[in-house]
């Protein structure tokens, strides 16, 4: 299992981000931006940010992952759709939380 995810599961989000970013940086130095491994790193960073309630950062990471997966697999691929579903769930949840405060 990815070390960043191990720390995330232990709710050690700073360490999780540290390792996740290191892996992403290494991949970006060695691989093309649209390589699947780069997309996987963005997906993992999105997950970590989401768990740590860093919603804007999570959204950015997930969008990068979607862009890469779409270029490699197409928009109807299962992996692409899974990340799209994460964003939809994430955005809808945020919307519903905000809406609670405005209901009269």
N, C-alpha and C positions, 0 to 999 in steps of 0.2 A: 504494500500500500504506500502511496505517496506520503512522505514525511509531513508535508504541509497539512494533509488531511488528518493525519494522526494527531497533530497538535490542535487542529480545529475541533476534532471529536472530544479532546480534553478541555475544550473551551480556552485554550491558550492562543488567542487570536493574533497577538503580536508576533509570536514565534511562527505561527502558521503563515502569516503574511510574509514574514522574513524569508522563510524557505520557499514559499510559492513565488515570490518575486525573484529570488536567486535563480530558480529553475527557468522562469520566463526570460530573464536577462541572458542566461547561457544559451537558451534556444534561439533567441533573437540574434545573438552573435554568430551562431553556426548555421542557422536555417533561414529560409525565406519567410517573410511575414505570414504568408498564406499556407505554411506547412501545418499539417494536422496537429503535430505536437505543440505548436504555438497556440492553436485553437484550444487544445486540451488545457494548456496552462491558463489561458484566459477563463475558461469554464471553471476551473478549480478556484481561481482568484475571485470570480463572481460568487461562487458558493461560500467562500470564507467571508467575503464582505457582507453577504446576505446574512449569514449567521451572526455576524458582529454588528448588525443593524446599520451598516454603511451602505445605505440604499443607492445613492448616486454612483458610488464607485462600483457597486455590484452591477448596476445597470450598464455602465460603460464596459465592464469586463465581459458581461454576457453578450452585449452587442458586437464586440470584437469577435467573440467565439462564433456567433451566428454568421457574421460576415465570412469568416474563414471556412466554416462548415458548408455554407451555401456555395462558395466558390469551388469547393472540392466535391460536394455531394449533390448539390441542388437544394432548393428550399423545401421540397417534399420528403427529404430523407429523414429517417427516424431520429438520428442524432441532432440534426438541425431543429426538428420539431420539438425535441425534448428541451433544448435550451430556450426556444421560443416560449414554451409552456412555463418555464421558470420565470421568465420576464413577465408574462401575463399574470401569473399568480402573484408575483412580487408587486407589480403595479396595481392590480386589483385590490390586494390586501391593503396597500398604502392608501388607495382611494377610499376604501370602506372605513378605514380608521379615521381619516380626515372628515369624512361625511358624518360620522357620529356626532361631531362637535357642532355641526350646523343644522341638525334636525330640530325643528321647533315642536 
